[in-house]
Amino acid sequence: MNHTFVFYCILIILIGDFILTTILNYLNAKKFADPIPAEVQDVYDPDEYKKSQEYKLANYRFGIVTSTFSLLLIVGFLVFGGFGLVDTLVGRVTENQILQALLFFGIIMIGSDFTGTPLSYYQTFVIEEKFGFNKTTLKTFLLDKIKSWLMTIVIGGILLSLVIWFFQWAGKSFWVYTWILIGVFTLFMNLFYSKLIVPLFNKQEALEAGTLKQKIEKYASQVGFELNNIFVINGSKRSTKANAYFSGFGKEKRVTLYDTLINDLEEDEIVAVLAHEIGHYKKNHIIFNLVSSILLTGFMLFILSLFINNPSISLAVGVDRPSFHAALIGFGILYSPISELTGLLMNHFSRKFEYQADDFAKKTFAAPPLITSLKKLSKNSLSNLTPHPTYVFVHYSHPPLVERIRNLKA
């Protein structure tokens, strides 16, 4: 396989993905002004709807800037030998393959984050601020950056070091050991993410005793769902947008409510939202997603093992000497079309699971409070009520609001 051919394949994939994304975003933006379906006419009043239109347009235009910048950055890095320069630099520092990889990805990660920080700042402190969502201070913004870097360096560094050590030790069979490692790590994070990672960024407290807690516990008992951990997270520290999520399983399962959710919804609406989340657990959606994620990771690693020793991939990204870290960069881009296809499949199942969780909440609690909660959450996030069907098919993990309401009323 000629490295020039691989280079042009990489360019075609990058540019093709950009063009496809741009077309989908354009089609979706053309639907912004469509008439609002009757089922969701009451979500916005005229002024609020105008505000939601302006918010969607602002994000659409900003998305064009960020995607164009990202494309130019990575294509420029490829064409002008940026990856080769970084590789040469780390090669001068150390001859150890693991240390070279850590330095290589560390430089690229930090460099990429630095160049993207102004865009992230604009998104948070200009767009989100303008439309009343942002509650993040500059101090929190910078601390989040530093904490994310440290987590990536520590966790990512350990995982990458082990993967390369497996490669050196086991050769092409490294993918099996890497798969086991990532599978164990994924399982561990599903169990303990809320306990170990979330507190680094947000404050979590047990839900106070009161009528809300009583209603939640009563409902959980009725559906045979053992629930000992109900937490409230200070989401208002960063945004006015509300959320709730379920994490873990077994003794480690917990429900987490954003404080903004508690402030925005009535108690029955909150219980309805939690009934939906419990529906995911009862329908084994969490297990399905976990197993699917691990299986897809194994498939990707197997494909990686077939190409990782091919010097053409390293040469295609501008690195003269074949190396694991350079080949990993090239493979990541070459694999992205497959990743897009598996993403489409997972989004299909996710939307299907959302309907099933809604049905569970309707049957075990009630449809009306779930409908009103969905409307309030959509209103408070200025969500799009008229998305393009193709955009939904490609990008949405949840069905559009109007489709969920129609299903709940059926």
N, C-alpha and C positions, 0 to 999 in steps of 0.2 A: 504494500500500500504506500503510494508516493506521498511524501509529506506536503507537497504543494496541493495535491488533490484534497487532502485532509484540511489544509488551511482554508481552501475555498468552500469546503463543506461547512466549516465553522462560521465563516462569514455569511454564507447563505442562511444558515440557521438563525444567526443573530439578527440579520436584516429582515428575514422572513417573519420572525416572531414580532419584531417591531412593527412591521407593516400590518400584520394580522391584528395586533393589539390596537393599533391606531384606528383601523377600520371599525373594529368592534366598539371602541369608545365613541367614535363618530356616530355610528348607528344608534347607540344608546342615547347620546346627547340630542339627536334629532327627535327622540321620543319624549323629551322633557316637557314639551308644550302640549302633549296629547291631552284630550279630555280625561278628567279623573273618573274612573269607574264608579258606578253608583254605590257599591258596597263600601267605598272609602271616601265618599264625598264629605263626611263629617270630620275627617282627620284634621284638616286645616281650614281656617277662615281665610278670606282673600289675602290679607296682609301676610299671614303665616305662609301661605302657598307661594306668594311672590318671594318671600325670604328663602324658602326651600329651593326655588328655581335658581336664585342667585347663588346659593351655596353649591348646588350641583354644578353650575356653570364655572364657578371659581375653581372647584376641584378638577373639573374636566380640563380647563385651560392649564392649570398647574401640572396636571398629569402629562400633558403634551411636553411641557418643559422638562420635567424630570425624566421621562422615558427617552427623550432626545438626548439629554445630557448623558444618561447612562450608556446609551448606544455609542455615542461619540467617544466616551471615555474608554470603553472596553475595545472598540475597534481601533482607536488610536493606540492603545497599549499593544494590541496585536501587530498592527502594521509597522509601528515604529520601534518594535522590539523591547517594550517595557518589561515583559516577563523575563526576557533574556538578561536585561540589565539587573533586575532583582536577583536572578539566579547567580549571575556572576559575582554580585556583591556578597551573597551569603556563602558562596564557594570560597571566597577569600577569607571569610571569618572562621570557618570550620570545615573539616572534611567529613564529619559525622553526618550520615544521611538523615538521621532523626532530627538533629539540631538544625540542619539545613532546611528541612521541611517546616519546622516550627518558625524559624526566622522568615522564610519565604512567605508563608501564609500570614504571619504576624505583620510584616511590612505591608503586604497587600491589603489586609483587613483594616489596619489603622489608617493607611493612606486613603482607602476607599471611604472610610467613615468620615475622615476629615474633609474630603471633597464634598461629601453629601450632607455634612452638618449644616451649612448655610440653607440648603433646601429644606431640611428637617426643621430648622429654626423658623423659616418663613411659613411652613405649613402650620406649625404650632402657634406662633406668636403673631401671625398676620391673619391667615385665613380662619383658623379656629377661634382666634381672639375676636375677629370682626363679627362672627356670627354667634358669639356668646357661649362657646363651648369651653374654651381654654381656662383652666384654673392652675396650670403649671407655672411655677415661678422659674426664673432663670437658674436659680440655685438647684431646684429639683431637676430641671432639664440637664444641667451639667453633671449632677450626681448620678442620674440615670445612665448617662453616657459612660461615666467612669466605671460604675458597677457592671454594666453590660460588657465593657472591655475586659474587666477582671474575670468575670464569669467565663467569657469566651476563652481567655488565655489559660485559665486553670482547667476548666472542664474540657474545652476543645483540645488543649495541649496534651492532656493525659490520653484522651481517646485517639488522637492522631498518632501520638508516640506508640501506643499499643498496636495500632493498625500497621504502621510501618515495621514494627518489630515482628508482627505476625508474617508480614511479607518477606522479611529477611530470613525468617526461621522456616516458614512452611512453603515458600514459593507460591505457585498458582493456587494452592489450597488455602491461602491466607483468607480467602473470602468466607470460608466456613467459620473460622475462628472470629473473624470480624463480625459476622452475622450474629453469632452467639453473644459477643460483647455488646453489640448495639441492641440486641433483643433484651438482654438483661438490663441495660441502661434505660431503655424505653419503658420497661415494666417498672423499674425503680422510680422513674420520674412520674409515671402515672399514679403511683402510690403516694409519693412524698413531695411532689411539686408544691402543693399548697402549704405544706408544713415547713419546707426548707427554703424554697426560692421566693415565693410571694412575700414573706416577711422582710426580705432584703429591699423591697420596693414599696410595700404598703403595710399599713397597720391593720391587723385583724383582731377582732374581739368577738367573743361569744355573744350571740343574740340575747338581749336582755329579756328577763321574764316579763310576760305580759300577754295580752290577747293574741298578738300575732304569733308568738312562739307557741301558745296553746293551740291555735288553729292549725299550725304547721304540724305539730306533733300528733294532733288528733287525726288529721288527714293521713299522715304517714302510717299511723297505727291501723287505720281502716284498710289501707291497701297492702298491709303486711310488709312495710318497708322500715327496717330498723334504722333509726336516725338519731345518733347521739351528738353529732357535731354540726351545729348551725352557726356560721360565722358571718359577721358584717365586715366588709372591707371598705376603707376610706377612698373609694373611687373618686370622690369629689376633690381629692387632692390634685388631680390632673385634668378632670373633665366633668362636664355636667351630664354626659351621656350615661345611661343606666345599663346594668347588666346583672345577670345571675348565672352561676354555673355549678355543675356537679363534678366532683373529682374523686379519684380513688375508687376502691372497692373493698369488700370485706370490712374489717374493723377500721380501715383507714378512709372509708368513704365519708364525704362531707359535702354540705351545701354551703355555698358562699353567696351572700347577697351584697350588692353594692349599696352603700348608704344612699346614693342617688335614687336607686330603685325603691327603697323604703319611703323616701320623701315624695316620689312621683306617683306611686300607685296606692290604691286602697288595699286593705288587708286581704280581702277575698281575691283581688287581682294578683297579689303576690303569691298566695297559695296556689292559684291557677297556674302561674308561671312555674312554680316548683313542681306542680303535678305534671307539667310537661317534661321537666328535667327528670323526674322520677320515672316517667314513661320511657325515657331513653334507657334507663337502667333496667327496668322490668322487661323491656323488649330486647335486651342483650345488645343494644347498639354499641355500647362502650367496648364490650368484648370484641364485637365484629371489627370495629375501627382499629382496635389495638392489634388484633391478629392480622388484619389486612395490611396495616402499616409495617409490621415485622416481615410478612411474606413479600411485600413489594421491595422492602430493603434488601432481602435475600436475593431476589431476582436481579436488582440493580448491581449488587456486589458480584454476583456470578458473571454478569455481562462485563463488569469492570475487570474481572480476573482474565478475561479473554483478550483484553486490549492493553492492559497496563504495561506489558513488556514490549509493546510495539514502539520502536523509537520514532516512528513517523508522527506520533501524537505529540511527543515532546517537541520535536522539530517544528511542527505546525504552529505551535504557540510561541516560537522564537527562541527556544532554549536549545543550545547546541548539543549538550550532553544529555542523553536519556536519563530521566529521573522519575521517581514515584510522584513527587509533588507537581512536576510540570505536566506529566501525563494525566494527573487527577484534574487539573484545570481544563485540559482539552477534552477529557472524557465527560466532565460535567456539562460542557456545552453540547457535545455530540449526543449525549443521552437526553437532553432536554425535550426533544419532540416526543420521546417515549414517556417521559415524565408528564408532559401535557396530556397525553392520551389516558394515562392512568388517573390523572387528576380529574379528567372529564368523567370517568367511571365512578370515582369516589364521590364527586359532587352529585352525580345521579342518585347514588345510594343515600347520600346525606339528605337530599331533598325528600326522598321517599321516607326516610326515618323521621323527618320533621313532621310529616303528615301523620305517621303512626303515633308519635309522641303527643301530637295535638288530639288525636282520636282517644288516646288513653286518658288525657286530662278531661276531655269532654264526657267520657263514660264514667269516670271515677269521681269527678268533681262537678264541673259545669262548663258549658261553652261560653255563655255571655261574659263572665269576668275575664276569660282568656282573650276573647275578642277585644274587649275594651282595653286590656293591658297592652295588647299588640298595637292597637291604634295609638295609645299614649306614647309607647316607646318609639314608634315610627315618627310621630309628631316631634318628640323631644330630640330626635337625632336628625330631623329634616330629611328623612329618607325618601328615596325615589319611588313614587307610586305607579309609575308607568315605564318600567324598564323594557328594553328591547328583548324579545324572546331568545334571540341568539346569544345575546350578552348574558342572559340568565342561564342558558344551557352551559356556557363556557365557564362563567365565573361564580355563579351563586351556589353556595352550600345550603341556603335556605330558600324555600319557594317565596315568590313575591307576596306581599301582604294580602293583596286582593285574592290570590289563589288560596291562601291559608284560611281566610275568612269564609270563602265559598265552601271550602271543605268542612269547616266547623259548623256551618249553618245547614249542611246537607242532612 
